[in-house]
Amino acid sequence: MIATKELTEWGSVAMVVISGAMAGHHAAVGMNSTQWMGAIAAVLGSVAVAVAVRVWPAPAKANAEE
């Protein structure tokens, strides 16, 4: 069974790859400065999500013995 942590990590990797690929494709076709800024924001946002998924601390579990 796939753990939730693994699913979120792979999902964030997919988001980075897809947003980068889409930005690269549209850059090759041609973009204006507003579109460039949007593409940069999308890629940086997806990278920020990927970093947050890996760095965010796991919630503390309650001790069952107490």
C-alpha positions as a Markdown table, in Angstrom:
| # | Residue | x | y | z |
|---|---|---|---|---|
| 1 | Met | 0.0 | 0.0 | 0.0 |
| 2 | Ile | 1.3 | 3.4 | -0.9 |
| 3 | Ala | 1.8 | 5.7 | 2.1 |
| 4 | Thr | 0.3 | 9.2 | 2.1 |
| 5 | Lys | 3.8 | 10.7 | 2.5 |
| 6 | Glu | 5.1 | 9.0 | -0.6 |
| 7 | Leu | 2.0 | 10.0 | -2.5 |
| 8 | Thr | 2.4 | 13.7 | -1.6 |
| 9 | Glu | 6.2 | 13.6 | -2.4 |
| 10 | Trp | 5.7 | 12.1 | -5.8 |
| 11 | Gly | 2.7 | 14.4 | -6.5 |
| 12 | Ser | 4.9 | 17.4 | -5.7 |
| 13 | Val | 7.6 | 16.1 | -8.0 |
| 14 | Ala | 5.1 | 15.6 | -10.8 |
| 15 | Met | 3.8 | 19.2 | -10.2 |
| 16 | Val | 7.4 | 20.6 | -10.6 |
| 17 | Val | 8.0 | 18.6 | -13.7 |
| 18 | Ile | 4.7 | 19.4 | -15.4 |
| 19 | Ser | 4.9 | 23.1 | -14.6 |
| 20 | Gly | 8.5 | 23.3 | -15.8 |
| 21 | Ala | 7.6 | 21.4 | -19.0 |
| 22 | Met | 4.6 | 23.6 | -19.7 |
| 23 | Ala | 6.7 | 26.8 | -19.1 |
| 24 | Gly | 9.4 | 25.5 | -21.3 |
| 25 | His | 7.0 | 24.6 | -24.1 |
| 26 | His | 5.3 | 28.0 | -24.0 |
| 27 | Ala | 8.7 | 29.7 | -23.9 |
| 28 | Ala | 9.8 | 27.9 | -27.0 |
| 29 | Val | 6.6 | 29.0 | -28.8 |
| 30 | Gly | 6.9 | 32.6 | -27.6 |
| 31 | Met | 5.7 | 34.5 | -24.6 |
| 32 | Asn | 5.5 | 38.1 | -23.6 |
| 33 | Ser | 6.9 | 39.5 | -20.4 |
| 34 | Thr | 3.6 | 39.0 | -18.5 |
| 35 | Gln | 3.5 | 35.4 | -19.5 |
| 36 | Trp | 7.2 | 35.0 | -18.5 |
| 37 | Met | 6.4 | 36.3 | -15.0 |
| 38 | Gly | 3.5 | 33.9 | -14.7 |
| 39 | Ala | 5.6 | 31.0 | -15.8 |
| 40 | Ile | 8.3 | 31.9 | -13.3 |
| 41 | Ala | 5.7 | 32.2 | -10.5 |
| 42 | Ala | 4.2 | 28.8 | -11.4 |
| 43 | Val | 7.6 | 27.1 | -11.4 |
| 44 | Leu | 8.8 | 28.7 | -8.2 |
| 45 | Gly | 5.4 | 28.0 | -6.5 |
| 46 | Ser | 5.6 | 24.3 | -7.4 |
| 47 | Val | 9.2 | 24.1 | -6.2 |
| 48 | Ala | 8.1 | 25.8 | -2.9 |
| 49 | Val | 5.4 | 23.1 | -2.5 |
| 50 | Ala | 7.9 | 20.4 | -3.1 |
| 51 | Val | 10.2 | 21.8 | -0.5 |
| 52 | Ala | 7.4 | 22.3 | 2.0 |
| 53 | Val | 6.2 | 18.7 | 1.6 |
| 54 | Arg | 9.7 | 17.4 | 2.4 |
| 55 | Val | 10.6 | 19.9 | 5.2 |
| 56 | Trp | 7.3 | 20.3 | 7.0 |
| 57 | Pro | 7.4 | 18.3 | 10.3 |
| 58 | Ala | 5.1 | 15.3 | 10.7 |
| 59 | Pro | 2.4 | 15.7 | 13.4 |
| 60 | Ala | 3.3 | 14.2 | 16.7 |
| 61 | Lys | 1.3 | 11.0 | 17.4 |
| 62 | Ala | -0.3 | 10.6 | 20.8 |
| 63 | Asn | 1.3 | 7.9 | 23.0 |
| 64 | Ala | -1.2 | 5.0 | 23.2 |
| 65 | Glu | 0.2 | 3.8 | 26.6 |
| 66 | Glu | -0.9 | 6.9 | 28.5 |
